[in-house]
Amino acid sequence: MVKKYGDLYLDTRRALLATENGQDAGVMARMLVCHVSGKSQAEFLAERDMYASEEIVRGVEAGLKRLLAQEPMAYILGQWEFYGLPLHVSPKVLIPRDDTCAVAELAIRQALFLEKDPRILDLCCGSGCIGLAVASRVKDAKVTLADISQDALSVAKENVALNKLSGRVRCVAADALKPAFPFLGKFDMIVSNPPYITGEEMKELPKSVADYEPHLALFGGEDGLDFYRSIAKNFAPALKPGGYLAFEFGETQGDDVCRILEENGYTVLERARDYNDRERAVLARYGRKEE
């Protein structure tokens, strides 16, 4: 049956109140109706008394069913925004989150002071969100997106093209748990948001994460630190002398990650917090402080 857009929105919002608070239900309902109908938010508001077609009504109802099953909105939309960039997303990759802006900002600020045409590696890149954010802000940066997952790299390649950065960004396969391949060359900076969920935390993930997001990109070993140990050790040879390493980490892992860095010959320069004032990122330089 056909419905006015306003009624379609209200019916969708009402259904979402079973799992969401009023504000979130309203935002999600509007996003879903706009996505299915192809309307902007302004167009939706201006045309809320117009009738939606049966096809659009069915599309919204199908999306609503997925939301009520706790599938993330980003996967239903097939796209998400990170650091002002549009990104394709799918269950092949983690959904870019605002938490990750902390490490992206650390990397961008440092990269702006690197020598001309800096080479930057985004390791465990997933959708490519961090590396693409760096490339979009540091106009002479040459960025390599690397991941062990071919599925993730296929999404990253789509996002390179979507953001018209093919001239400065490439995608390669690399295993962060093994020594860096010599063919990668030397980088001025490595930035990484590696898997860091512990074995115990994996058992307690919310359904929206456990049932839909890739576990390969989540599980960081029993203590959540396997990738930090490996990258700090095995990818040091891929850094130029005095090169930088920036990590995202879980909100209780800062001290452990900094200890791993220092044990592997890095000097911790800065620890950063996310928008929710939780410590989530660190920038370090390979080499000891000069006395």
C-alpha positions in Angstrom: 0.0 0.0 0.0 1.1 3.6 -0.6 1.7 6.0 2.2 2.6 9.6 2.6 6.3 10.1 3.4 5.4 11.6 6.7 3.3 8.6 7.7 6.0 6.2 6.5 8.6 8.0 8.7 6.3 8.0 11.7 5.4 4.3 11.3 9.1 3.4 11.0 10.1 5.6 14.0 7.3 4.0 16.1 8.6 0.5 15.2 12.1 1.4 16.1 11.1 2.6 19.6 11.1 -1.1 20.5 14.9 -1.1 20.4 16.0 2.6 20.3 15.4 5.8 22.3 13.2 8.4 20.8 15.9 10.6 19.3 17.9 7.7 17.8 14.7 6.1 16.4 13.8 9.4 14.7 17.2 9.8 13.1 17.3 6.2 11.9 13.8 6.3 10.5 14.6 9.5 8.6 17.9 8.1 7.3 16.2 4.9 6.1 13.3 6.7 4.3 15.7 9.1 2.6 18.0 6.3 1.5 15.3 4.1 0.0 13.6 7.0 -1.6 16.8 8.7 -2.8 15.7 12.0 -1.3 17.8 14.4 0.7 16.7 15.4 4.2 15.5 18.8 2.8 13.5 17.1 0.1 11.9 14.6 2.5 10.8 17.4 4.8 9.4 19.4 1.9 7.6 16.4 0.5 6.4 14.7 3.6 2.7 15.1 2.5 3.4 13.4 -0.9 2.8 9.7 -1.4 5.6 7.2 -1.6 5.3 4.4 -4.1 4.6 0.8 -3.1 8.2 0.0 -4.0 9.6 2.6 -1.7 7.2 1.5 1.1 8.4 -2.1 0.7 12.0 -1.0 0.6 11.6 0.9 3.9 9.8 -2.1 5.5 12.7 -4.4 4.4 15.2 -2.1 5.9 13.2 -1.8 9.1 13.2 -5.5 9.5 17.0 -5.6 9.2 17.3 -2.8 11.8 15.0 -4.6 14.2 17.4 -7.6 13.8 20.1 -5.2 15.0 21.9 -5.1 11.7 24.0 -1.8 11.7 22.5 1.1 9.7 25.8 1.5 7.8 25.5 -1.9 6.2 21.9 -1.3 5.3 22.8 2.0 3.7 26.0 0.5 2.1 27.9 3.7 2.9 29.1 5.7 5.8 31.1 8.9 6.4 34.5 9.2 8.1 36.5 12.4 8.5 34.2 14.1 5.9 34.8 11.4 3.3 32.1 9.2 1.8 32.9 5.5 2.1 31.5 2.3 0.8 31.0 -0.2 3.7 29.8 -3.8 3.8 30.1 -6.7 6.3 33.5 -7.3 4.7 34.9 -4.4 6.8 34.4 -2.8 10.2 32.2 0.3 10.2 34.4 3.4 10.5 33.7 5.0 13.9 34.2 8.4 15.4 36.7 6.8 17.9 39.1 6.3 15.0 39.2 10.1 14.3 41.7 10.3 17.2 44.4 8.3 15.5 43.6 9.8 12.1 44.1 13.3 13.6 47.4 12.3 15.2 48.6 10.9 11.9 47.5 13.9 9.9 49.1 16.5 12.2 52.4 14.7 12.1 52.3 14.0 8.4 51.9 17.7 7.6 55.4 18.2 9.0 57.1 15.3 7.2 59.4 15.9 4.3 58.0 16.4 0.8 56.0 13.4 -0.6 55.9 11.4 2.6 55.2 7.6 2.3 52.5 6.4 4.7 51.3 2.9 5.4 47.8 2.2 6.8 48.2 -1.3 8.1 45.0 -3.4 8.9 43.3 -0.8 6.7 39.8 -2.3 6.4 37.7 0.2 4.5 40.8 2.4 4.1 39.3 5.1 6.2 42.4 6.2 8.0 44.8 6.2 5.1 42.2 8.0 2.9 41.7 10.6 5.6 45.4 11.2 5.6 45.7 11.4 1.8 42.8 13.8 1.6 44.4 16.2 4.1 48.1 15.8 3.2 48.1 16.6 -0.4 51.6 15.3 -1.3 51.3 12.0 0.7 51.8 8.7 -1.0 49.6 6.3 0.9 49.6 2.4 0.9 46.5 0.6 2.2 47.4 -2.9 3.5 45.3 -5.7 4.9 45.4 -9.5 5.0 41.7 -9.7 3.9 41.2 -9.6 0.1 37.5 -8.8 0.9 38.6 -5.8 2.8 41.0 -4.7 0.1 38.2 -4.9 -2.5 36.2 -2.4 -0.4 39.3 -0.2 0.1 39.9 -0.1 -3.6 36.3 1.0 -4.1 36.8 3.8 -1.6 40.1 5.0 -3.3 38.2 5.3 -6.5 35.1 6.9 -4.9 37.3 9.6 -3.4 39.3 10.1 -6.6 42.7 9.3 -4.9 44.0 6.6 -7.2 46.9 8.7 -8.2 48.4 8.7 -4.6 46.9 5.7 -2.9 47.5 2.0 -3.6 46.2 -1.2 -2.0 48.4 -4.3 -1.2 48.0 -7.5 0.7 50.0 -7.7 3.9 49.9 -9.7 7.1 50.4 -7.6 10.2 51.3 -10.7 12.3 54.3 -11.5 10.1 57.5 -9.6 9.2 57.0 -6.8 6.7 57.7 -7.7 3.1 60.7 -5.9 1.7 58.8 -5.0 -1.5 56.7 -2.6 0.6 59.8 -0.3 0.9 60.4 2.3 3.6 57.7 4.5 5.1 57.9 7.9 6.9 54.9 6.8 9.0 52.8 3.7 9.8 49.3 4.1 11.1 47.1 1.3 12.3 43.8 0.5 13.9 44.5 -3.2 14.4 42.2 -5.9 15.9 42.3 -5.4 19.7 39.3 -7.1 21.3 40.3 -9.6 23.9 39.1 -13.2 24.1 36.8 -12.4 27.0 35.4 -9.3 25.3 34.6 -11.3 22.2 32.1 -13.3 24.2 30.3 -10.1 25.3 30.1 -8.2 22.0 26.7 -6.6 21.3 24.6 -8.5 18.7 25.0 -5.7 16.2 28.8 -6.3 16.2 29.0 -10.0 16.9 26.5 -11.1 14.2 27.5 -8.6 11.5 31.0 -7.2 11.7 34.0 -9.3 10.6 35.6 -11.1 13.5 39.0 -11.2 11.7 39.1 -7.4 12.2 38.1 -7.6 15.9 40.0 -10.3 17.7 43.4 -9.2 18.9 44.4 -12.4 20.8 43.5 -13.4 24.3 44.8 -10.2 25.8 44.0 -8.1 22.7 47.7 -7.1 22.2 49.0 -9.6 19.6 48.9 -7.1 16.7 50.7 -4.3 18.7 53.5 -6.7 19.6 53.9 -7.9 16.0 53.7 -4.5 14.3 56.0 -2.8 16.7 58.6 -5.5 16.1 58.1 -6.8 12.6 57.3 -3.5 10.9 60.1 -1.4 12.4 62.3 -2.4 9.4 59.7 -0.8 7.1 60.1 2.6 8.8 62.7 5.1 7.7 65.2 6.2 10.4 63.2 8.2 12.9 59.9 7.2 11.3 56.6 7.4 13.2 54.1 4.8 14.3 50.5 5.7 15.3 48.1 3.2 16.9 44.5 3.2 17.8 43.8 1.0 20.9 41.0 0.0 23.3 40.2 2.5 26.0 41.9 0.5 28.7 45.0 -0.5 26.7 47.0 2.7 26.5 49.6 1.8 29.1 50.2 -1.7 27.7 50.5 -0.4 24.1 53.0 2.3 25.2 55.0 -0.3 27.1 55.2 -2.5 24.0 56.3 0.4 21.9 59.1 1.4 24.4 60.2 -2.2 24.7 60.7 -2.3 20.9 62.8 0.9 20.7 60.1 3.6 20.2 59.7 6.9 22.0 56.1 7.7 22.8 55.4 11.3 21.8 51.7 11.8 22.4 48.6 10.0 23.7 45.3 11.2 22.4 41.6 11.0 23.4 38.5 10.6 21.3 35.4 12.8 21.1 34.1 11.1 24.2 37.2 11.9 26.2 38.4 8.3 26.2 42.1 7.7 25.6 42.3 5.9 22.2 45.5 6.6 20.3 49.2 7.0 20.5 52.0 8.5 18.3 55.5 7.2 18.7 58.9 7.6 16.9 61.3 4.8 16.2 64.4 5.5 18.2 65.3 6.7 21.7 65.1 10.2 23.0 68.4 12.0 22.6 70.0 12.7 26.0 
